[in-house]
Amino acid sequence: MRFQVLGPLRIADGPEVVVLPPSKPTILLASLLLRPDAVVPSDFLRQAIWGDDEPSSAKAALHTCVLRLRKTFIKYGIAEAVIESVPGGYRVVVEDGALDLVRFRELRAGARAAQDPETELCLLREALALWQGAPLSNVPSDFLRRGELPGLVEERLSVVERACDIELLLGRCGQALVELWAVSRAHPGHERFREQLIEALYRSGRKADALAEYREVKRYLREELGVDPGPGLQRLELGILRGDVLGSPPIAAPVRESARTGRDVAGGDPGAGPAEVTTPPLSPTSAPVSGPPLPLPPTLPTLPITAVSSFTGRAAESAAIAARLTADRSGPALVVVSGAPGIGKTALALHVSQLVGHHFPDGRFAVRMTRTDGTPRTSAEVAAELQGMAATGAARACGADRRVLLILDDVTDPALVRPLLPTGTGSAAVLTSRFGLAGLVAAHGGWATRLDALAEAESCRLLSAALGDDRAGAEPEAVRELAAACGHFPLALRIAAARLLTRPRLAVADCLAWLREDPMRRLSLPDDPRMSVPSVLSGALQRLDPRLAEAFLRVGGASPAPLSVTDAAGLLGIPPVPAEEILERLADAGLLEEEPAGRFRMHELLRTFARCATGYQDDSLALPSRQ
């Protein structure tokens, strides 16, 4: 059992992770874990929990919080951590390796003692990998955010700075660029990150980009802070203008003493305040040291932010998402759009981006989070693609002071998108996923909407818009039945419409009869494998755990009546508790729909696919027939 504070406060047991809900016991646990094995005064704990609204009964209420937290430990089977009541306060005792903050500091100390740059860098990267987003983002305590988190963030930034210094020393400028773009935008006033970014750009052969970055930081410092760039940045600009061959930063030991405080400032002591950074003078070296230019991923180009052709329906969903993206401009907004494969998530996200475009004057960007084979892309790959946009004119897309809209399409793993979310005031992100991403929404304070199939009227309008009013109006009943035969799924509707458009003399009724003969095979376009209902659904099934995929096929082969947990347990031959978990996970993946009273239903289009996939050959394969 492990505790994680370097991100949302979580309890992990092997691969299972529980994100704790915002509550007073969660604040109490965070306060104790930030000072592991140390006595935390009761006054500090009460201030963290209640702030300036401390009730008169706060002492008794604190005791109640401790009891509730102990019950939480029992609920999750935590025996390794003990909350001790000691004179003046409380203390949490955790086993070695059970707290990510302790592990982070151990790795940082090991890096300082390393004898060579490669070993030090490896330890620093391992320490940074423990961070899973903004620390304690689900802990609702202004007191902790003001007093404790700044020091924690400084510890991380000092490690990032040191790691980038080593990357530059080793000539790996391209590798350093990805992280430097992100961290310099998240912390625009941190001049050392800007220096490292400019140096990495210049040494990668991108002199124009390096000078543009210097002009940007100079503008930011003057307009936002009223100061000029420091001596390090000024020397760096001069060296670039002269065409100097810039060397690497010195590889001296990362720990140094501040003459003023005597504390370890470069290492990020949380009590030391911001680190004092001395920038080495730049001078020509005998040979150039440079890394390769940062490669941009050749696969899956950026999604175009353009109007979606014949976009129809989803008026309520579009209005609700647009309102969420633009209502509160005091911080970044997050919206998750989830639903079954082919339900129209991407089209809706791109459509909404058109509606709210004027609210994001610094740009709108969309990238896919999966490759063509369905495997997820890494955060670094996507960040590099965003950097590619920067090179073509969107250089401030990730800036903390920029109002941008970022669409991340087909998210499969919340951990991969956390480093990519925009941080600027007035910025926003829309994530599309087949999964609900509830943990991400809980941790980052976002909003979620799950898409169902279109209503009948919306489906008919979509077909009419694609086919033209004259052709659709000549066979209104056949259009209605074709929409039903497609299950009111946007992907299936567009495939059927495309088949009709390429056969202008084919009647809608004839197309409907042809489709009913073999619905799965004929809901495909031969010249584009992406426009295929069975291919899309097969890809979704292949992403699932094999147990879930087998359960989906079994449910699809059963009666179409809504399924209870008891029914599912009998069908799958397992106890009710794991059966309920499987149903919920299939629903989260968009492959089941939850009904009232805890029942689950499979959409008829998905049921037809499941029966085809398992080799059923009976009358139930046919979609609704004409009356």
Protein Blocks (a to p, Z undefined) as FASTA:
>chain_A
ZZdfbbcddddehjbccdddddfklmmmmmmmmmghiacdfklmmmmmnmmmlcfklmmm
mmmmmmmmmmmmmmnopakbccdddehiacddddehiafklmmmmmmmmmmmpcbfklmm
mmmmmmmmmpgcjehklbccfklmmmmmmmmmmmmmmmmmmmmmmmmmnopamlmmmmmm
mmmmmmmmlmklmmmmmmmmmmnopaklmmmmmmmmmmmmmmmnopacdfklmmmmmmmm
nopacddddfbdfbdcdfklopafknopaklopaddddddddddfbdcddddddddfbhp
addddddehiaejklmmmmmmmmmmmpmmbccddddeddehilmmmmmmmmmmmmmmmmm
nbpcdddfbdfkopacdfklmmmmmmmmmmnopammmpckbccddddehiabfklmmmmp
cfbehiacddddfbfolmmmmmnopacdddddddfklmmmmmmmmnopklmmmmmmlmmm
mmmmnoopaklmmmmmmmmmmmmkbcfklmmmmmmmmmmlmmccfklmklcfklmmmmmm
mmpcfklmmmmmmmmmmcfbdcdfklmmmmnopafklmmmmmmmmmmnopaccdehhiac
ddfklmmmmmmmnopacfklpccddZZ
